Amino acid sequence: MPHVSLAAVTASCLLWAGAAHASHGGGFALGPGADAWARARLGAIRGITIGPIENARHPGVGYGTPACARAVAEARAMGATWVSLTPFGRVWDLRGGGVDLSFEAPFAQTRRDVLAAIEQAHREGLRVLLLPHLWVETGGWRALIDPGDDAGWERWTASYRRFVLEWAEVAREGRADMLSLGVELRSWVTTARAPSFLALVRAVRERYGGPLTYSANWDDVQDTVVLGELDLIGVNAFFPLAEREGASTAELAAGGRRVAAALAELSAAWHRPVLLTEMGYTTRADPALRPWEWPDGMTAVAIDQPAQARAYRALLAPLLDAPWCAGFFAWRIYSDPDDVSQEAEWGFSPRGKLSELVLRDAYSARWSSDGLPLEASWLGAHRARTPGMYGWELGPE
C-alpha cells in the first residue's frame, strides 16, 4: 500500500464521518456533542458483561438457557440497567486469514442462543449491548492481526465484514439496543487501513438501525481515527491507576481523575460521548498495576478483595459527574452464575465480592449522563421492556 500519513487518514475519516453521521436515514441518530447521551435522556448506562459459557464443554448453561436467565436476574438485582453479550468468532492466527463464525458450537446454534439471551434481558427490563469478539486460536492478541499486503487486507476485510454483518442481523432481529462493531482492532483502525473500516460501519448502518460503537483498547483509543463515524466512543478501560505497588487510596483516586481528564479531552475532540465498553480489575494485590494481565497466567496470587474494590471506586468516582460519560460495563459475570470453572478466584468477576458493593453504589447513584433527576428518569424505566425503545424500526428485511 502506498505510504499515506495518518494525519491525512484522520482528516479523511473526519470528513466521511461528518457526512455519514448526518445521514442515518430512518435509523437511530444520537446527534453530535460530548453530552449527546445526557441530552437524549436515555439514562446512564449501568452495565455488566455476561460472558458466555463454552457450550461444547458445558452444555445447557450458555446464553439463552435457564442458567443465563438467573445471571440476567442477578444483574437486574444488582441495579444494572444494561447487559453486554459477547459472542466470539474464531481466527486461526495473527495473519488474519479469515473469521470462522462458529466457536465452540455451530454458528446457527450460537445465533439462536444469543437471540434467546437478548429476549431474556428484555424480559427483565434490561437493555442489551451486543459486542462480538475475536478469539485467536494459536494465541496472540487480536489487536496485532496483520494480513500483510493489500490483497491480504482485502480478504481479511471481506471476511470480517461477513462476521459483523451476521451479528448486525442478529442485533436487528433481536432488537438489541446497541451494537459494537469490533474489539481492539488496533492494526486496522489506528492505521492507513482505517477507511475500509468506515465502509464497514456504513454497511452495518444499512442493516441495523440502533446506535453503534467500537471497543478500542485503553492505550490506543487516542489514535483510533474512526470515532467520528460512531454514536459513542467505546473504550475497553483497563487503565492503570498507579505507578507503584502499595499505592494509597489517594494515589488511586488521582489516577482515576487522570483517566477521566484524558477521556474528557477525547470526547470533546470527537464531539461524542464516551462509553466504557469494558472495565474492571482482578481480585489481587495491586490490581491497578497492569490491570490487563489475564488471570489464567498468574501464579501464587494473593487474593485481595479490598484492593479490587478500591480500584473500581477510583476509576468510577470521577465519571458520575461527567456529562460526556454515557456509562460503563463491568467485566464480567458468566451466563451460569453458579459455574466457578471459568475463572480463578482472583479473576475479574465482581460477583459476591466487595467490588460488587461498589457496583451497587454506582448503579444506584444519579449520574450526570442520566439527564434527568433520578425520580423522573426512573419513570421511563418500563420502556426498556419494550424492544425498539429508541424509536428506530427493524429496517430493511
N, C-alpha and C positions, 0 to 999 in steps of 0.2 A: 504494500500500500504506500503511495507517495506520502512524504512527510507532510503532516498538517499540524500546525501549532494547536495546543489545547485551548489557548485563548480564542482562536478562530472557531474551534468547535463549540466552545461555550457560547460565543456570540450567536452562532447559527442556531444553537439549541434554544437560546432565549427568544430569538425571533420566531422560530417554529412554534415554541410552546405558547407564546402570547397569542398567536393566531388560532392554534388548536384549542386552547383553553377557553377562548371566547366563542367557540362554535361547537358546543357539545350537542346541539340539536335538542331532542326531546329528553335527554338523559339528565342526570343529576349535575348541577353546576353550583359548587360551593362559592365560587367567586374569589377574586384575589384579596389579599390582605392578611397580615400576620394574625389578626384576630378574627379571621373569617369564621372559624368554627364557633367561637363565642357569639358572634353576631347572628349566626344561623340558629342559635338557641336549641341545639340538638342535645345538650347536656355533655359534660365532660366524660371522656371515655375511661371508665373504671374497669379495666380489663384484666383477664388472666388467660394464659395459654393452656389449652387442654391438649396435651401431646398424645399421639396415637400409641396404642399397644401393638407390637408386631404380631399381626393376626395369625401368621403362619405358625408361630411358636406358641401363641396364647389364644386359641380360638374362642370366640364368644365373649370377648371383653374389649373389643376395639370400638371405634366410632360407631354410633348408632345402636349399640347394644344396651341392655338394661344396666350394665355396669357404667356405661357412659352417661346414661340418664342420671345415675347417682352423682357422678362427677359434676355434671351440669347443675344439679340441685345444690351441691356443696358450694359451687361458685356463686350461685344466687344467694345462698345463706350467708356467705362472707360479706356480701354487699356489692359484688361485681355487677355491672350492667352490660358488659360485653364479654365474650369469649373469643379466642383465636383458635382456629383449627389448622393444623399443619401437615397436610398430606405430602408425601415425598415422591419424586421421580428419581430414577437411578441413572447415574453417569458412570461409565466404566473407569475412566482415569482423567487426569487433568488436560489431556489433549482434546477433550470436548468432542468426541466422535458423534455424540447424539444423546438424547434423553429417552430412556425407556420409561413409559408411563406406569408400568407395573412395578410394584415394590412390595415385597412380602405377600402380595395377593394379586390376582389379576385386576387390571385397571377397572373393568366393569364392576367387579365386586367393591373395590375401594370407592368408586363413584357412588354406588348405592349407599354405602356406609356413611360417606360424608354428607350426602343429602339427608339421610336419616338423622345424623348428628345436628345438622342445621335446624331441622324441624324440632328436635328435642330442645335446643336452645331457645328457639322462638316460643315454644310452648311454656317455657319458664320465664318468658318476658325478657330474655337476653338477646342482644344484638350480636352479630357474628362478623368477624374478620376472617376471610379465607386467605391463607398465606402459604402457598405451595413452596416447598423447599427442594433442594437437590442434595442427593447423597452420592458421594464419590466412592465407588466400590473398592478401589485399590488404595484408598487413603489419600489424604491431602485436603486442602481447603478449597471449597468451590470458588472463592474469590480469585484463585490463581489459574483457573481454567484458561488455556490459551491454545486455540486450534491452529495457530501458526500463520499461514499465508491467507491471502484474500479468499481463495477457494475454500479453505478450511473454515474460515469465519462465515462464509455464506451457507455452508452446510450446517454449521452449528446454529446459526440464527434461524434457519428454516425449521430445524428440529425443536429448538426451544420455543419458537412461535407456536408450533403444533401443541406442545406441552401446555403453554399458558392459555391458548385459546380453548383447549379442552376444559381447563379449570374455570375459565371465564364463563363457559357454557353452564358448568355446574353452579357457579355463583348466580347466573341469570335464572336458571331453573329453580334453584332453592331459595332465591331472593336473599342471598347473603347480603349483609348490609355494607360491606366494604371488601375490596379485593386488593391484595398486594401482588405486584407483577414479578416479584423476584426477591431473593435474599442474598445479599453480599456478593454481587457480581462485579467486583472491582475492576477486573481486567476489561470489562465491557463499558461500564457507564462512567468511568473516570478517564477514558482514553478517546482517541480519534475514532474509535468504533462506535461511539455513543449515538450518532444519528440513526443507526439501524435499530437501536432500542426505542427511539422516539417513534419510528414507524410501527413498531410493535405496540406501543401504547395506543396509537391511533386505531390500529386494528382491533384491539380489545374494546375500545370505546364503542365500536360498531356492534359488538357482541353483548356487552354488559353495560347497563345504564347507571350503575351506582358509583360511589366515589372510589378513586384509585389512589394507591400509594405504592412505594417501593421501599424495601427494607435495607437501607445502606448500613454498612458497618460503622461503628462509632468513630473509627480513626480514618475513614475516607469519605465521610458524608460531605465534608467541606470541599472535596474535589469532585463530587458527583455532579455532572453537568446536565442531567435530565430532570432536575427537580421542578422546574417551572412548568413542565407538562402535566404534573400530578396535582391532585387536590390537596394532599397532605404530604409533608416531608416525613418519611418513615425512617427511624433510626433504631438499629439494634444497639441498645445503650449500655454496653458493658464497660462503662467508663471507669478507669482507675481514679480513686478519690484521695489516695495517699501516696507518699513517696518513700515511706519507711515502715518497718514493722512496728507494731505497737502504737500506731498513730492515735492521738486523742480524739475524743468526740468533737472537739472544736476544730481539729485539723480535718476530720472527715467532712464536717459541715462546710468548711471553707472550700474543700474540693467540690462539694455539691454546688456551691454558688459559682465556682469557676465553670463547671459544666453548663449550668443554666445560662450564664452570660454568653458563652460561646454559641449555644443553641439559639439564644435570642438574636444574636447577630446574624446567624444563618437564616432564621425565619424572616428577619427584616430585609435581608439581601434578596431573597426569592419571593417575598410577599406571599408566603404560605405558612399555615400553622404547622407545628411540629408534633408528631405522634411517636412516642416510644413504642415501637412495634414489639420489642423485647427489652426487658430489663430484669436484672436480678443479680444475686451474689450467692456464692456457695456457703455452706454451713461449716466454716472452718475459721481458724485464727487468721486475721488479716485478709479477709476476702476482698477488700477494696484494693489490694495489690494484685495485679494481673488477674482481674476477675473473669477473663475469658478462658482461663485454663479449665479444661474439661475434667470432671470428677473421676472419670474412669482411669485417667493417667496418674492419679495421686496415690501416694502410699504413706503409711504412718501418719495419718491425718488426725489432728486434734479437733474434735467436733466442738464448735463454739457457736451456739445459737445467739447469744447476745451480740457477737461481732457481726453476724449476718443481719440482725435486726438494726444495728446502728448504721450499717452501710445502706440498707433500704431507706431508713429515715433521712439520712444525709442527702441522698440523691433526690428523693421525692419532695422534701420540705420546701425548697425554693420554687417548685413548679406549681404549687397550689395557687399562688397569686399571679401566675404568668398567663395573661390572656392569649399569648401566642402558642401555648401548650395545650393541645386538644386532649391529652391524657396519656395512658400507658397500658401496657400488657405485661404483667408479671410472668416470668419464666420459671417454672411451669408446674402444673399438676398433670396427672395422666388420666386417660379415659377409663381406667379401672382404678378408682381411688384406694382400693384395698391391696393393690399389687405393689410390693416393695422391691420387685426384681429389676425394675427399670433403671434404678439409680441408687447409688450408695447413700448411706445416711448423711454423709457430708455434702450431698449434692445441692442442686439449686432449689428444689421444691420447698416452698414455704409452709406446706400443709402441716398443721399440728405443731408448728414451731413459733418462737417469739416473733419472727418476721410476719407470720400470719396476722398477729395483732396489729403490727404496723400497717399492713394492708387494710385491715378492717377500719382502722382510724382514717386512713387516706380515702377509702371508699365512702365513708360517712361524712367527710368534711365537704364544705362547699368550695368548689374550685372556681377561679376566675373565669375559666372557659365554660362554666355552666351557663353563663349569660343571663341568668335569672336568679332571684332569690331562691334558696333551696326549696321552700314550700311550693312556690309556683312551678319550679321545674319538675317536681315530682308529680304534679297534677297531670302531666302528659306522659307519665311512665307507661301507662297502659298501651300507648301506641306501639311500643316495642313488641307487643304480642301480635301485631298485625304486620305481616310482611309488606314491603313497599312503603315504609313509613316516610321516606323522603319525597314521595310523590312521583317517583320515576316508575315507568311501566316496564314490562318484561322486554320490550324492544323487539327487533326483527326475529322471526322464527327461523 
